Amino acid sequence: MAAPNQLELHLRSVRSCIELLATASPGAEEVQIDDVVGAVCPAASRRGIANSVLARDADSLLAVADELDSRYSATGVEAWCAWLPPRADPDPDADGAVDERALAERGIVPDGSPIAMRVALERVPPEPRAPAGYELADDGSPAALGRLNDLAYGYSGKDSMAPALAEPPASAGLHLYEARSGGEAVATAGFIDVADPISGALDSAVVFVATDPAHGRRGLASAVMARGLRAARERGCATSSLQASGAGEPVYARLGYTTDWRFAIYERRFG
């Protein structure tokens, strides 16, 4: 069960990514139905994660599932993903518990369990060092962000994620950092500064960390993250939060991130 301050921080962190996806490509928009908010991203119509929605519990999600289907299918989107935080009561028979059978009956099936992590930026992190043959840069590009995420996760063609991240506006507040080899980006990470809903302090939410597999196992993700964390602290951020894959968790733990709990992701695919 998540502590209230942890819960609100990570919900805001995920929402910052949804707000980015709702503005970063042609035809993208934000949809809000009751207290469920999502990004509609026709440019990446087959990628559920590009069309993410955030709900506080399964009941809220099920109540608007039909309308979500209508909104997404009307734009040609073939899949959406729902992020659900841990339920307040761990008893599976308790009111408000996630009823996976009810979700499955609506075609909404488990698709992952990202790990909610955060770190306090009490001191400016040490100046990061790039491995030999690489350089770090503070002026990363959206094109590299999309390309490297496709490479890292094996997306291509109509399944590509890159179009969803093609044109983030300045208002999205996205800070991009890269490691480069021969002038070409080979690792990247995005940071979006948002206010912690409870404390009001700035939190830097980390999004879309990726490394070209051909340049893996060299510490590039750690170096890029360290560069971004140092810059976030210099911008006045008190904490940084992220939602990690199992593979990413040890990378972030070495940077001082600690685990709070896990989200559950469910996918609805109807195309």
Accessible surface in RSA format (square Angstrom, percent):
REM  Atomic radii and reference values for relative SASA: ProtOr
REM  Chains: A
REM  Algorithm: Lee & Richards
REM  Probe-radius: 1.40
REM  Slices: 20
REM RES _ NUM      All-atoms   Total-Side   Main-Chain    Non-polar    All polar
REM                ABS   REL    ABS   REL    ABS   REL    ABS   REL    ABS   REL
RES MET A   1   168.94  87.5  99.62  65.9  69.33 165.1  86.54  73.6  82.41 109.2
RES ALA A   2    16.34  15.0   2.28   3.5  14.06  32.0   2.46   3.5  13.88  36.8
RES ALA A   3    39.74  36.5  30.83  47.6   8.91  20.3  37.24  52.4   2.50   6.6
RES PRO A   4    98.32  71.7  95.43  87.0   2.89  10.5  98.32  81.2   0.00   0.0
RES ASN A   5    73.91  51.0  71.89  69.5   2.02   4.9  19.66  47.3  54.25  52.4
RES GLN A   6    36.02  20.1  35.19  25.7   0.83   2.0   0.94   2.0  35.08  26.6
RES LEU A   7    38.07  21.2  38.07  27.2   0.00   0.0  38.07  26.7   0.00   0.0
RES GLU A   8    40.17  23.1  39.69  30.0   0.48   1.1  13.96  27.0  26.21  21.4
RES LEU A   9     6.78   3.8   6.69   4.8   0.08   0.2   6.69   4.7   0.08   0.2
RES HIS A  10     0.00   0.0   0.00   0.0   0.00   0.0   0.00   0.0   0.00   0.0
RES LEU A  11    11.15   6.2  10.34   7.4   0.81   2.0  10.68   7.5   0.47   1.3
RES ARG A  12    65.12  27.3  61.88  31.5   3.24   7.7  20.23  27.7  44.89  27.2
RES SER A  13     1.71   1.4   0.76   1.0   0.95   2.2   0.10   0.2   1.61   2.2
RES VAL A  14     3.72   2.5   3.04   2.8   0.69   1.7   3.72   3.2   0.00   0.0
RES ARG A  15    68.61  28.8  68.61  35.0   0.00   0.0  13.78  18.8  54.83  33.2
RES SER A  16     2.48   2.1   0.48   0.6   2.00   4.6   0.81   1.7   1.67   2.3
RES CYS A  17    26.66  20.2  26.66  29.7   0.00   0.0   8.18  20.7  18.47  19.9
RES ILE A  18     1.59   0.9   1.59   1.2   0.00   0.0   1.59   1.1   0.00   0.0
RES GLU A  19    55.26  31.7  52.93  40.0   2.32   5.5  23.81  46.1  31.45  25.7
RES LEU A  20     2.36   1.3   0.63   0.5   1.73   4.3   1.55   1.1   0.81   2.2
RES LEU A  21     2.51   1.4   2.51   1.8   0.00   0.0   2.51   1.8   0.00   0.0
RES ALA A  22     5.26   4.8   1.31   2.0   3.96   9.0   1.31   1.8   3.96  10.5
RES THR A  23    68.69  48.9  49.12  49.8  19.57  46.6  54.14  72.7  14.55  22.0
RES ALA A  24     0.06   0.1   0.06   0.1   0.00   0.0   0.06   0.1   0.00   0.0
RES SER A  25     9.30   7.9   0.00   0.0   9.30  21.4   2.06   4.4   7.23  10.1
RES PRO A  26    88.05  64.2  70.31  64.1  17.74  64.5  82.21  67.9   5.84  36.3
RES GLY A  27    59.49  73.4   0.00   N/A  59.49  73.4  36.19  99.3  23.30  52.2
RES ALA A  28    20.83  19.2   0.04   0.1  20.79  47.3   0.04   0.1  20.79  55.1
RES GLU A  29    91.17  52.3  87.28  66.0   3.89   9.3  27.33  52.9  63.84  52.1
RES GLU A  30    74.52  42.8  47.69  36.1  26.83  63.9  20.48  39.6  54.04  44.1
RES VAL A  31     6.04   4.0   3.78   3.4   2.26   5.4   5.94   5.2   0.10   0.3
RES GLN A  32    96.07  53.7  70.00  51.2  26.07  62.1  24.27  51.7  71.80  54.5
RES ILE A  33    14.49   8.2  11.56   8.6   2.93   7.1  14.49  10.4   0.00   0.0
RES ASP A  34   116.27  81.4  81.32  80.9  34.94  82.6  35.98  84.7  80.28  80.1
RES ASP A  35    77.87  54.5  61.51  61.2  16.35  38.7  39.29  92.5  38.58  38.5
RES VAL A  36     1.55   1.0   0.39   0.4   1.15   2.8   0.39   0.3   1.15   3.1
RES VAL A  37     2.97   2.0   2.84   2.6   0.13   0.3   2.97   2.6   0.00   0.0
RES GLY A  38     0.33   0.4   0.00   N/A   0.33   0.4   0.00   0.0   0.33   0.7
RES ALA A  39     0.00   0.0   0.00   0.0   0.00   0.0   0.00   0.0   0.00   0.0
RES VAL A  40     1.80   1.2   1.80   1.6   0.00   0.0   1.80   1.6   0.00   0.0
RES CYS A  41     0.00   0.0   0.00   0.0   0.00   0.0   0.00   0.0   0.00   0.0
RES PRO A  42    38.92  28.4  26.19  23.9  12.73  46.3  26.24  21.7  12.68  78.8
RES ALA A  43    38.62  35.5   9.71  15.0  28.90  65.7  22.24  31.3  16.38  43.4
RES ALA A  44     1.22   1.1   0.00   0.0   1.22   2.8   1.22   1.7   0.00   0.0
RES SER A  45    28.47  24.1  26.36  35.2   2.11   4.9   5.67  12.1  22.80  31.9
RES ARG A  46    81.48  34.2  80.83  41.2   0.65   1.5   4.55   6.2  76.92  46.6
RES ARG A  47    37.01  15.5  37.01  18.9   0.00   0.0   0.00   0.0  37.01  22.4
RES GLY A  48     1.35   1.7   0.00   N/A   1.35   1.7   0.18   0.5   1.17   2.6
RES ILE A  49    51.61  29.4  49.26  36.7   2.36   5.7  49.26  35.5   2.36   6.4
RES ALA A  50     0.00   0.0   0.00   0.0   0.00   0.0   0.00   0.0   0.00   0.0
RES ASN A  51     0.00   0.0   0.00   0.0   0.00   0.0   0.00   0.0   0.00   0.0
RES SER A  52     3.55   3.0   3.55   4.7   0.00   0.0   1.98   4.2   1.57   2.2
RES VAL A  53     0.00   0.0   0.00   0.0   0.00   0.0   0.00   0.0   0.00   0.0
RES LEU A  54    13.95   7.8  13.02   9.3   0.93   2.3  13.02   9.1   0.93   2.5
RES ALA A  55     0.83   0.8   0.00   0.0   0.83   1.9   0.83   1.2   0.00   0.0
RES ARG A  56   113.27  47.6 101.77  51.9  11.49  27.4  39.71  54.3  73.55  44.6
RES ASP A  57    53.73  37.6  50.32  50.1   3.41   8.1  19.21  45.2  34.53  34.4
RES ALA A  58     1.60   1.5   1.21   1.9   0.39   0.9   1.21   1.7   0.39   1.0
RES ASP A  59    87.93  61.6  80.77  80.4   7.17  16.9  30.77  72.4  57.17  57.0
RES SER A  60    24.52  20.7  15.53  20.7   8.99  20.7   9.17  19.5  15.35  21.5
RES LEU A  61     0.00   0.0   0.00   0.0   0.00   0.0   0.00   0.0   0.00   0.0
RES LEU A  62    47.91  26.7  32.43  23.2  15.47  38.9  32.67  22.9  15.24  41.0
RES ALA A  63    83.39  76.7  39.77  61.4  43.62  99.2  52.37  73.7  31.03  82.2
RES VAL A  64     5.77   3.8   3.62   3.3   2.15   5.2   5.77   5.0   0.00   0.0
RES ALA A  65     0.16   0.1   0.08   0.1   0.08   0.2   0.08   0.1   0.08   0.2
RES ASP A  66    99.91  70.0  95.83  95.4   4.09   9.7  37.22  87.6  62.69  62.5
RES GLU A  67    75.47  43.3  69.53  52.6   5.94  14.1  28.28  54.7  47.19  38.5
RES LEU A  68     1.23   0.7   1.23   0.9   0.00   0.0   1.23   0.9   0.00   0.0
RES ASP A  69    22.32  15.6  22.29  22.2   0.03   0.1  16.95  39.9   5.37   5.4
RES SER A  70    69.86  59.0  60.64  80.9   9.22  21.2  34.26  73.0  35.59  49.9
RES ARG A  71   100.83  42.3  94.80  48.3   6.03  14.4  34.23  46.8  66.59  40.4
RES TYR A  72     0.00   0.0   0.00   0.0   0.00   0.0   0.00   0.0   0.00   0.0
RES SER A  73    58.76  49.7  41.16  54.9  17.60  40.6  26.44  56.3  32.32  45.3
RES ALA A  74    90.06  82.8  44.62  68.9  45.44 103.4  57.84  81.5  32.21  85.3
RES THR A  75    49.75  35.4  25.85  26.2  23.90  57.0  35.71  48.0  14.04  21.2
RES GLY A  76    44.87  55.3   0.00   N/A  44.87  55.3  35.51  97.5   9.36  21.0
RES VAL A  77     2.42   1.6   0.00   0.0   2.42   5.8   0.00   0.0   2.42   6.6
RES GLU A  78    50.77  29.1  50.56  38.2   0.21   0.5  12.16  23.5  38.61  31.5
RES ALA A  79     0.00   0.0   0.00   0.0   0.00   0.0   0.00   0.0   0.00   0.0
RES TRP A  80     0.00   0.0   0.00   0.0   0.00   0.0   0.00   0.0   0.00   0.0
RES CYS A  81     1.83   1.4   1.83   2.0   0.00   0.0   0.00   0.0   1.83   2.0
RES ALA A  82     0.00   0.0   0.00   0.0   0.00   0.0   0.00   0.0   0.00   0.0
RES TRP A  83    27.27  10.9  27.27  13.2   0.00   0.0  26.21  14.0   1.06   1.7
RES LEU A  84     1.36   0.8   1.24   0.9   0.13   0.3   1.24   0.9   0.13   0.3
RES PRO A  85     9.67   7.1   3.28   3.0   6.39  23.2   3.52   2.9   6.16  38.3
RES PRO A  86    39.94  29.1  17.45  15.9  22.49  81.8  28.42  23.5  11.52  71.6
RES ARG A  87    79.87  33.5  64.89  33.1  14.98  35.7  22.28  30.5  57.59  34.9
RES ALA A  88    80.89  74.4  65.01 100.3  15.88  36.1  68.91  97.0  11.98  31.7
RES ASP A  89    63.07  44.2  60.15  59.9   2.92   6.9  18.97  44.7  44.09  44.0
RES PRO A  90   101.57  74.0  88.66  80.8  12.91  46.9  92.43  76.3   9.14  56.8
RES ASP A  91    67.68  47.4  61.73  61.4   5.95  14.1  23.73  55.8  43.95  43.8
RES PRO A  92    99.78  72.7  81.32  74.1  18.46  67.1  82.24  67.9  17.54 109.0
RES ASP A  93   131.61  92.2  99.98  99.5  31.63  74.8  32.98  77.6  98.63  98.4
RES ALA A  94    24.76  22.8   9.27  14.3  15.49  35.2  17.91  25.2   6.85  18.1
RES ASP A  95   147.30 103.2 121.12 120.5  26.18  61.9  44.35 104.4 102.95 102.7
RES GLY A  96    39.76  49.0   0.00   N/A  39.76  49.0  23.83  65.4  15.94  35.7
RES ALA A  97    14.52  13.4   3.83   5.9  10.69  24.3   4.24   6.0  10.28  27.2
RES VAL A  98    32.83  21.6  17.56  15.9  15.28  36.8  17.56  15.3  15.28  41.4
RES ASP A  99    64.09  44.9  58.05  57.8   6.04  14.3  27.97  65.8  36.13  36.0
RES GLU A 100    87.70  50.3  81.05  61.3   6.65  15.8  31.91  61.7  55.79  45.6
RES ARG A 101   190.09  79.8 186.20  94.9   3.89   9.3  75.92 103.8 114.17  69.2
RES ALA A 102    27.16  25.0  23.34  36.0   3.82   8.7  24.90  35.1   2.26   6.0
RES LEU A 103     0.34   0.2   0.34   0.2   0.00   0.0   0.34   0.2   0.00   0.0
RES ALA A 104    54.27  49.9  39.16  60.4  15.10  34.4  39.50  55.6  14.77  39.1
RES GLU A 105   148.65  85.3 109.61  82.9  39.03  92.9  49.77  96.3  98.87  80.7
RES ARG A 106    62.25  26.1  59.92  30.5   2.33   5.5  42.17  57.6  20.07  12.2
RES GLY A 107    27.99  34.5   0.00   N/A  27.99  34.5  21.67  59.5   6.32  14.2
RES ILE A 108     0.78   0.4   0.00   0.0   0.78   1.9   0.00   0.0   0.78   2.1
RES VAL A 109    70.33  46.3  70.33  63.7   0.00   0.0  70.33  61.1   0.00   0.0
RES PRO A 110    85.11  62.0  66.19  60.3  18.92  68.8  66.60  55.0  18.52 115.1
RES ASP A 111    79.02  55.4  51.91  51.7  27.12  64.1   8.51  20.0  70.52  70.3
RES GLY A 112    40.41  49.8   0.00   N/A  40.41  49.8  29.66  81.4  10.76  24.1
RES SER A 113    56.43  47.7  45.55  60.8  10.88  25.1  21.47  45.7  34.96  49.0
RES PRO A 114    18.99  13.8  16.04  14.6   2.95  10.7  18.63  15.4   0.36   2.2
RES ILE A 115     1.66   0.9   1.66   1.2   0.00   0.0   1.66   1.2   0.00   0.0
RES ALA A 116     0.00   0.0   0.00   0.0   0.00   0.0   0.00   0.0   0.00   0.0
RES MET A 117     1.79   0.9   1.79   1.2   0.00   0.0   1.79   1.5   0.00   0.0
RES ARG A 118    67.37  28.3  65.85  33.6   1.51   3.6   3.24   4.4  64.13  38.9
RES VAL A 119    19.58  12.9  14.74  13.3   4.84  11.7  19.58  17.0   0.00   0.0
RES ALA A 120    59.34  54.6  38.26  59.0  21.08  48.0  38.35  54.0  20.99  55.6
RES LEU A 121     6.28   3.5   4.56   3.3   1.72   4.3   5.94   4.2   0.34   0.9
RES GLU A 122   138.93  79.8 115.72  87.5  23.21  55.3  44.76  86.6  94.16  76.9
RES ARG A 123   199.13  83.6 187.01  95.3  12.12  28.9  72.78  99.5 126.35  76.6
RES VAL A 124    67.75  44.6  48.02  43.5  19.73  47.5  48.02  41.7  19.73  53.5
RES PRO A 125    22.66  16.5  16.99  15.5   5.67  20.6  22.66  18.7   0.00   0.0
RES PRO A 126   114.89  83.7 103.17  94.0  11.72  42.6 113.09  93.4   1.80  11.2
RES GLU A 127    98.23  56.4  81.52  61.7  16.72  39.8  54.59 105.6  43.64  35.6
RES PRO A 128    17.67  12.9   1.06   1.0  16.61  60.4   9.58   7.9   8.09  50.3
RES ARG A 129   218.67  91.8 195.44  99.6  23.23  55.3  70.75  96.7 147.91  89.6
RES ALA A 130    32.51  29.9   7.57  11.7  24.95  56.7   7.92  11.2  24.59  65.1
RES PRO A 131    37.48  27.3  24.48  22.3  13.00  47.3  36.31  30.0   1.16   7.2
RES ALA A 132   104.23  95.8  69.67 107.5  34.55  78.6  81.28 114.5  22.94  60.8
RES GLY A 133    67.76  83.6   0.00   N/A  67.76  83.6  42.52 116.7  25.24  56.5
RES TYR A 134    36.55  17.1  16.82   9.6  19.73  51.3  12.64   9.5  23.91  29.5
RES GLU A 135    97.61  56.0  94.29  71.3   3.32   7.9  35.89  69.4  61.72  50.4
RES LEU A 136    26.35  14.7   4.77   3.4  21.58  54.2   4.77   3.3  21.58  58.1
RES ALA A 137    11.84  10.9   7.49  11.6   4.35   9.9  11.84  16.7   0.00   0.0
RES ASP A 138    82.62  57.9  60.56  60.3  22.06  52.2  26.27  61.8  56.35  56.2
RES ASP A 139   102.32  71.7  84.01  83.6  18.31  43.3  48.59 114.4  53.73  53.6
RES GLY A 140    14.63  18.0   0.00   N/A  14.63  18.0   0.00   0.0  14.63  32.8
RES SER A 141    43.67  36.9  42.13  56.2   1.54   3.5  35.56  75.7   8.11  11.4
RES PRO A 142    39.57  28.8  38.92  35.5   0.65   2.4  38.92  32.1   0.65   4.0
RES ALA A 143    75.85  69.7  61.99  95.7  13.86  31.5  71.17 100.2   4.69  12.4
RES ALA A 144     8.55   7.9   6.52  10.1   2.03   4.6   7.92  11.2   0.63   1.7
RES LEU A 145     0.39   0.2   0.39   0.3   0.00   0.0   0.39   0.3   0.00   0.0
RES GLY A 146     0.45   0.6   0.00   N/A   0.45   0.6   0.45   1.2   0.00   0.0
RES ARG A 147    81.45  34.2  78.22  39.9   3.23   7.7  59.88  81.8  21.57  13.1
RES LEU A 148     0.00   0.0   0.00   0.0   0.00   0.0   0.00   0.0   0.00   0.0
RES ASN A 149     5.79   4.0   5.79   5.6   0.00   0.0   1.58   3.8   4.21   4.1
RES ASP A 150    15.26  10.7  14.77  14.7   0.49   1.2   8.66  20.4   6.61   6.6
RES LEU A 151    80.50  44.8  68.29  48.9  12.21  30.7  71.84  50.4   8.66  23.3
RES ALA A 152    38.57  35.5  10.37  16.0  28.20  64.1  11.38  16.0  27.18  72.0
RES TYR A 153   121.51  56.7  95.24  54.2  26.27  68.4  71.19  53.5  50.32  62.0
RES GLY A 154    65.38  80.6   0.00   N/A  65.38  80.6  35.72  98.0  29.66  66.4
RES TYR A 155    56.45  26.4  46.95  26.7   9.50  24.7  22.15  16.6  34.30  42.3
RES SER A 156    81.39  68.8  71.50  95.4   9.88  22.8  41.40  88.2  39.99  56.0
RES GLY A 157    65.36  80.6   0.00   N/A  65.36  80.6  45.36 124.5  20.00  44.8
RES LYS A 158   176.76  86.2 153.89  94.4  22.88  54.5 105.61  95.1  71.16  75.8
RES ASP A 159    50.59  35.4  50.29  50.1   0.30   0.7   6.00  14.1  44.59  44.5
RES SER A 160    17.49  14.8  15.77  21.0   1.72   4.0  11.39  24.3   6.10   8.5
RES MET A 161     3.32   1.7   3.32   2.2   0.00   0.0   3.27   2.8   0.05   0.1
RES ALA A 162    29.78  27.4  26.44  40.8   3.34   7.6  26.59  37.4   3.19   8.4
RES PRO A 163    52.85  38.5  46.19  42.1   6.66  24.2  51.97  42.9   0.88   5.5
RES ALA A 164     0.00   0.0   0.00   0.0   0.00   0.0   0.00   0.0   0.00   0.0
RES LEU A 165     1.58   0.9   1.24   0.9   0.34   0.9   1.46   1.0   0.12   0.3
RES ALA A 166    49.54  45.6  29.42  45.4  20.12  45.8  33.39  47.0  16.16  42.8
RES GLU A 167   109.43  62.8  95.00  71.9  14.43  34.4  39.00  75.4  70.43  57.5
RES PRO A 168    28.84  21.0   8.09   7.4  20.75  75.4   8.09   6.7  20.75 129.0
RES PRO A 169    48.28  35.2  35.12  32.0  13.17  47.9  45.33  37.4   2.96  18.4
RES ALA A 170   106.15  97.6  69.07 106.6  37.08  84.3  82.55 116.3  23.60  62.5
RES SER A 171   107.39  90.7  64.44  86.0  42.95  98.9  59.59 126.9  47.80  67.0
RES ALA A 172    21.05  19.4   1.32   2.0  19.73  44.9  13.36  18.8   7.69  20.4
RES GLY A 173    31.86  39.3   0.00   N/A  31.86  39.3  31.14  85.5   0.72   1.6
RES LEU A 174    34.17  19.0   5.34   3.8  28.84  72.5   5.34   3.7  28.84  77.6
RES HIS A 175    61.25  33.5  57.07  39.7   4.18  10.7  35.49  36.6  25.76  30.0
RES LEU A 176    13.78   7.7   8.07   5.8   5.72  14.4   8.07   5.7   5.72  15.4
RES TYR A 177     9.56   4.5   9.56   5.4   0.00   0.0   3.12   2.3   6.45   7.9
RES GLU A 178     4.34   2.5   3.36   2.5   0.98   2.3   0.00   0.0   4.34   3.5
RES ALA A 179     0.00   0.0   0.00   0.0   0.00   0.0   0.00   0.0   0.00   0.0
RES ARG A 180    48.69  20.4  48.09  24.5   0.60   1.4   3.07   4.2  45.62  27.7
RES SER A 181    34.49  29.1  26.95  36.0   7.54  17.4   1.95   4.1  32.54  45.6
RES GLY A 182    89.71 110.6   0.00   N/A  89.71 110.6  47.31 129.8  42.40  95.0
RES GLY A 183    58.13  71.7   0.00   N/A  58.13  71.7  28.10  77.1  30.02  67.2
RES GLU A 184   100.22  57.5  95.14  72.0   5.08  12.1  33.84  65.4  66.39  54.2
RES ALA A 185     8.45   7.8   4.23   6.5   4.22   9.6   4.23   6.0   4.22  11.2
RES VAL A 186     4.25   2.8   4.25   3.8   0.00   0.0   4.25   3.7   0.00   0.0
RES ALA A 187     0.13   0.1   0.13   0.2   0.00   0.0   0.13   0.2   0.00   0.0
RES THR A 188     1.13   0.8   0.13   0.1   0.99   2.4   0.00   0.0   1.13   1.7
RES ALA A 189     0.00   0.0   0.00   0.0   0.00   0.0   0.00   0.0   0.00   0.0
RES GLY A 190     0.00   0.0   0.00   N/A   0.00   0.0   0.00   0.0   0.00   0.0
RES PHE A 191     0.00   0.0   0.00   0.0   0.00   0.0   0.00   0.0   0.00   0.0
RES ILE A 192     9.18   5.2   9.18   6.8   0.00   0.0   9.18   6.6   0.00   0.0
RES ASP A 193    38.30  26.8  16.53  16.5  21.77  51.5  11.61  27.3  26.68  26.6
RES VAL A 194    13.12   8.6   7.66   6.9   5.45  13.1  13.12  11.4   0.00   0.0
RES ALA A 195    53.68  49.4  45.17  69.7   8.51  19.4  45.17  63.6   8.51  22.5
RES ASP A 196    18.96  13.3  17.41  17.3   1.56   3.7   1.15   2.7  17.82  17.8
RES PRO A 197    69.37  50.6  27.69  25.2  41.68 151.5  38.47  31.8  30.90 192.1
RES ILE A 198    99.15  56.4  69.08  51.5  30.07  72.5  72.58  52.3  26.57  72.1
RES SER A 199    78.63  66.4  40.25  53.7  38.38  88.4  45.96  97.9  32.67  45.8
RES GLY A 200    49.66  61.2   0.00   N/A  49.66  61.2  28.92  79.4  20.74  46.5
RES ALA A 201    40.82  37.5  29.13  45.0  11.69  26.6  40.13  56.5   0.68   1.8
RES LEU A 202    67.59  37.6  63.83  45.7   3.76   9.4  63.88  44.9   3.71  10.0
RES ASP A 203     0.06   0.0   0.06   0.1   0.00   0.0   0.00   0.0   0.06   0.1
RES SER A 204     0.00   0.0   0.00   0.0   0.00   0.0   0.00   0.0   0.00   0.0
RES ALA A 205     0.25   0.2   0.25   0.4   0.00   0.0   0.25   0.4   0.00   0.0
RES VAL A 206     8.97   5.9   1.39   1.3   7.58  18.3   1.39   1.2   7.58  20.6
RES VAL A 207    10.60   7.0   5.81   5.3   4.80  11.6  10.60   9.2   0.00   0.0
RES PHE A 208    36.75  18.4  21.29  13.2  15.46  40.2  26.57  16.1  10.17  29.1
RES VAL A 209    24.21  15.9  12.76  11.6  11.45  27.6  12.76  11.1  11.45  31.1
RES ALA A 210     5.75   5.3   0.00   0.0   5.75  13.1   5.74   8.1   0.00   0.0
RES THR A 211    28.65  20.4  21.04  21.3   7.61  18.1  17.89  24.0  10.76  16.3
RES ASP A 212    24.04  16.8  24.04  23.9   0.00   0.0   0.00   0.0  24.04  24.0
RES PRO A 213    85.99  62.7  59.16  53.9  26.83  97.5  67.03  55.3  18.96 117.8
RES ALA A 214    76.48  70.3  46.28  71.4  30.19  68.7  59.26  83.5  17.22  45.6
RES HIS A 215    40.86  22.3  40.86  28.4   0.00   0.0  22.14  22.8  18.72  21.8
RES GLY A 216    25.38  31.3   0.00   N/A  25.38  31.3  17.11  47.0   8.27  18.5
RES ARG A 217   248.45 104.3 197.38 100.6  51.06 121.6  83.92 114.7 164.53  99.7
RES ARG A 218   113.35  47.6  94.11  48.0  19.24  45.8  30.57  41.8  82.78  50.2
RES GLY A 219    43.93  54.2   0.00   N/A  43.93  54.2  31.94  87.7  11.99  26.8
RES LEU A 220     3.04   1.7   0.64   0.5   2.40   6.0   0.64   0.4   2.40   6.5
RES ALA A 221    22.35  20.5  19.22  29.7   3.13   7.1  20.44  28.8   1.91   5.1
RES SER A 222    28.40  24.0  27.22  36.3   1.18   2.7  22.07  47.0   6.33   8.9
RES ALA A 223     8.43   7.7   3.05   4.7   5.38  12.2   8.09  11.4   0.34   0.9
RES VAL A 224     0.70   0.5   0.48   0.4   0.21   0.5   0.70   0.6   0.00   0.0
RES MET A 225     0.00   0.0   0.00   0.0   0.00   0.0   0.00   0.0   0.00   0.0
RES ALA A 226    14.76  13.6  14.76  22.8   0.00   0.0  14.76  20.8   0.00   0.0
RES ARG A 227    56.67  23.8  56.33  28.7   0.35   0.8   6.16   8.4  50.52  30.6
RES GLY A 228     0.00   0.0   0.00   N/A   0.00   0.0   0.00   0.0   0.00   0.0
RES LEU A 229     4.79   2.7   4.79   3.4   0.00   0.0   4.79   3.4   0.00   0.0
RES ARG A 230    62.71  26.3  62.71  32.0   0.00   0.0   6.54   8.9  56.17  34.0
RES ALA A 231    21.42  19.7  19.19  29.6   2.23   5.1  20.60  29.0   0.83   2.2
RES ALA A 232     0.00   0.0   0.00   0.0   0.00   0.0   0.00   0.0   0.00   0.0
RES ARG A 233    74.93  31.5  68.55  34.9   6.37  15.2   2.17   3.0  72.76  44.1
RES GLU A 234   113.67  65.3  75.57  57.2  38.10  90.7  36.96  71.5  76.71  62.6
RES ARG A 235    75.55  31.7  46.15  23.5  29.40  70.0  52.39  71.6  23.16  14.0
RES GLY A 236    45.44  56.0   0.00   N/A  45.44  56.0  28.44  78.1  16.99  38.1
RES CYS A 237     0.00   0.0   0.00   0.0   0.00   0.0   0.00   0.0   0.00   0.0
RES ALA A 238    36.75  33.8  32.33  49.9   4.42  10.1  33.11  46.6   3.64   9.7
RES THR A 239    31.79  22.6  31.79  32.2   0.00   0.0  29.96  40.2   1.83   2.8
RES SER A 240     0.00   0.0   0.00   0.0   0.00   0.0   0.00   0.0   0.00   0.0
RES SER A 241     0.00   0.0   0.00   0.0   0.00   0.0   0.00   0.0   0.00   0.0
RES LEU A 242     4.12   2.3   4.12   2.9   0.00   0.0   4.12   2.9   0.00   0.0
RES GLN A 243    41.29  23.1  13.44   9.8  27.84  66.3   2.05   4.4  39.24  29.8
RES ALA A 244     2.18   2.0   0.00   0.0   2.18   5.0   2.06   2.9   0.12   0.3
RES SER A 245    57.92  48.9  43.28  57.8  14.65  33.7  41.79  89.0  16.13  22.6
RES GLY A 246    53.69  66.2   0.00   N/A  53.69  66.2  31.04  85.2  22.65  50.7
RES ALA A 247    88.06  81.0  62.85  97.0  25.21  57.3  73.83 104.0  14.24  37.7
RES GLY A 248    12.63  15.6   0.00   N/A  12.63  15.6  11.80  32.4   0.83   1.8
RES GLU A 249    52.62  30.2  52.62  39.8   0.00   0.0   8.16  15.8  44.46  36.3
RES PRO A 250    63.95  46.6  59.17  53.9   4.77  17.4  63.73  52.6   0.22   1.3
RES VAL A 251    29.97  19.7  29.97  27.1   0.00   0.0  29.97  26.0   0.00   0.0
RES TYR A 252    20.72   9.7  20.72  11.8   0.00   0.0   2.56   1.9  18.17  22.4
RES ALA A 253    51.38  47.2  36.59  56.5  14.79  33.7  36.90  52.0  14.48  38.4
RES ARG A 254   172.92  72.6 133.79  68.2  39.13  93.2  77.52 105.9  95.40  57.8
RES LEU A 255    44.48  24.8  23.26  16.6  21.22  53.4  28.32  19.9  16.16  43.5
RES GLY A 256    39.72  49.0   0.00   N/A  39.72  49.0  29.74  81.6   9.98  22.4
RES TYR A 257     5.82   2.7   0.00   0.0   5.82  15.1   0.00   0.0   5.82   7.2
RES THR A 258    85.25  60.6  81.11  82.2   4.13   9.9  70.88  95.2  14.36  21.7
RES THR A 259    70.58  50.2  42.55  43.1  28.03  66.8  38.00  51.0  32.58  49.2
RES ASP A 260    28.34  19.8   3.63   3.6  24.71  58.4   1.11   2.6  27.22  27.2
RES TRP A 261    21.27   8.5  11.76   5.7   9.50  22.3  21.27  11.3   0.00   0.0
RES ARG A 262   123.55  51.9 113.41  57.8  10.15  24.2  42.72  58.4  80.83  49.0
RES PHE A 263     1.82   0.9   0.00   0.0   1.82   4.7   0.43   0.3   1.40   4.0
RES ALA A 264    33.07  30.4  32.17  49.6   0.90   2.1  32.17  45.3   0.90   2.4
RES ILE A 265    11.42   6.5  10.62   7.9   0.80   1.9  10.62   7.6   0.80   2.2
RES TYR A 266     7.94   3.7   7.94   4.5   0.00   0.0   1.29   1.0   6.65   8.2
RES GLU A 267    27.69  15.9  27.26  20.6   0.44   1.0   0.59   1.1  27.10  22.1
RES ARG A 268    43.35  18.2  43.35  22.1   0.00   0.0   0.03   0.0  43.32  26.3
RES ARG A 269   103.07  43.3  82.97  42.3  20.10  47.9  56.05  76.6  47.02  28.5
RES PHE A 270    58.68  29.4  24.67  15.3  34.01  88.5  33.11  20.1  25.57  73.2
RES GLY A 271    76.20  94.0   0.00   N/A  76.20  94.0  40.31 110.6  35.89  80.4
END  Absolute sums over single chains surface
CHAIN  1 A    11931.5       8671.2       3260.3       6283.3       5648.3
END  Absolute sums over all chains
TOTAL         11931.5       8671.2       3260.3       6283.3       5648.3
